[in-house]
Amino acid sequence: MYQHLTVALDGSHNARPALIEAVRLAAAGKARLSLVHVVSLHDFAIESVGLLDSGALQAEARGRGQAILDEAADYARQMGVPQADCFLLEAPEGGSSMTQALVDCATQIASDLLVIGTHGHRGWRHLLMGSFAEEIMRKTTLPLLVVRNPEDDDNPLPSIG
């Protein structure tokens, strides 16, 4: 059984099934659980065009990331995991630096399973959007559990809280 699980969280409905599965495994195996959110200031800046002050932008991105981690930690406690370690990382360039930050963190904290969510796109949509899961698979040497969201992007799962 795994002793230390790390789950990647980005606040999307694709991350929720991964969190639910990681919490289920951690509770059943009495394993340590680490929650990781990687703040991409580049991606956040594109989302938040109205915020021009870089200090305000960074604070907003970190605040949202911490809220995602706090909600996930509360969920884990409610489901029988007494403590979840939270890691709020930054990847200013976005993209590949985000996957590398996640892999580096999971490796440094000695995780023995990395859990991520995916949307499961295929075809043109996959080619256009790329695949976070595939990039993680190429970069990590840790065992990897990829949990596919049973819902599509247009029909999200309800909140975990």
Disulfide bonds with the S-S distance in Angstrom:
none
